[in-house]
Amino acid sequence: MQSLVENYETKKKSALNFMQNGQLNAYFEALVEMNNYKKLLFAVCAN
């Protein structure tokens, strides 16, 4: 569980950096990965 939270926060920070640098393709990929981690977190919490 803790590793999922850490991975989510890491992707969140990298997404913000990509957005600020104008790297839209990398930004959207980071958002997709954040969404995947969020789904996993909800699944773990639900069980």
Secondary structure, 3 states (H helix, E strand, C coil): CHHHHHHHHHHHHHHHHHHHHCCHHHHHHHHHHHHHHHHHHHHHHHC
